[in-house]
């Protein structure tokens, strides 16, 4: 009868656990990265036109949502979208929107735009997302 302890099995278990632990670490880091990215993109904040103009220097080219009303007689189609003015509390700024505007886009209609101020330091707002607000009053055709 041999009483010598065996030592070869313990290293095998450790070797089997090491790839599993490395895989778990990679999955956790990847999941953490995805959560961080999702939270970063969800932190877009809203500004009314007058607030955004007052905070122009501190906003820089940070992405945010701009709320206002489409100014009358300012809508002009461009090659890649539409240019128009947006007003709120008596303050108006020019907007360059890339993409097709929604069907309900028109003068004096409330809009919510997502984008940033132009990099040239002007108050022009460069938008790539437009949501048109409308009343909940429905009329029979």
N, C-alpha and C positions, 0 to 999 in steps of 0.2 A: 504494500500500500504506500503510495507516494503522497507526502504531505506538503510538497512545495507549492506555494500559491502561484497561480497563473497571472501574468501581468500583461499579456498581449491583448486581452479583450477591452480593457479600459481605454487605451488610445483609439481603438476603432470607434467607440461610441463618441468620443470627442471629435473625431474626424467627421463623423456623420452629422453631428450637431453644428459644426462650424459652417458648412454651406447653408444650412437652414437659417442660422442666425444672421449670416450675411444677407441672405435673401430677404429676411424680415426687416433688417436695417434699411435695405434699399427701398423696399415697399413703404416703410414709414417715412423716409426722407422724401420720396416721390409724392406721397399723400400730403405731407406737410407743405410741400411746394405748391401743389394744386390748391390747397385751402388758402394759402397766402395770396396766390394770384386771384382767386375768386373774391376774396375780401378786398383786395386792392381795387379791382374793377367795380365792385359794388359800392365803393365809397364816393362815387360821383355825387356832387352836391348841387343844389339849385341856387340860382341868383335871379332876382328881377333885373331888368335892364338898368335901372337907376343905381342899384347896388353894385352891379358889375362894373359900370363906368366909374363909380366912386372908388372901387377897389382894383382898378386896372393894373396899377403898378405891382400890387402884392399878388394878383392872380397870375401875372406873366402869361405863359403859354400852358398853364395847368388846364386840364380837361374838366369842364363842368357843364351843367345844364342851365340854359338861359330861358327865362320866361318873359313873354311880352305879347303885344298885339301887332299884327302886320300893318305897317303904316300905309295909308292910302297913296295911290299913284307912285309906288316905288318898285313894283314887281317888274323884273326884266329877266327874260330867259338868257342863259349863257350856254356855251358849248357843252358844259358838263353838268349843268344844274340850273340854279336860279339865284339871282341877286335881288335883295329887297331890304327895306328898313324895318326895324322892330322898335316899338315904343312902349314905355311904361312910366307912369307918373311924370309925363312931360319930357322925358329923356328919350332920344332916338339914336340908334346906332345902325350902321350898315352891316348886312349879313351876306356872306357868300356860302351858299349851300351846294354841296356836291351830291348829285343824284336827283332822281325825279321827286318832286314834291307830292304829298298825298293828294288824293282826288278833291278833298274838301279845302285845300289851301286856297285862300283868297284874301283880299283886303279886309281889314278890320276884324279878322278872325284871330283868336288866341292861339299862340303856338308855343311849343316847348322844343327847344333846340339843344342838341348835345354837340359839343366841340370845344374850341379854345379861341382866344384872341390871336390875331395874326402875329407872326413873329417879327414883323417890321415895326412894332411898337404902336401901331394905330389902334383905333377902337373898333376896327372891322372884326367881326366874329366869323370864324371859319367853322361851318357846321357840316356834319355828315349824317346826322340823325334828326329827323323832324317829326314831331307828333302834333297834329292839329286838334285842339280842343274844340268841342262843339256843345251846343245846348242839348238837353235831353227832351226837347219839345219835338214831337213827330207830328207831321201834318199828312192828312190823306191826299193822295195824288189826284 
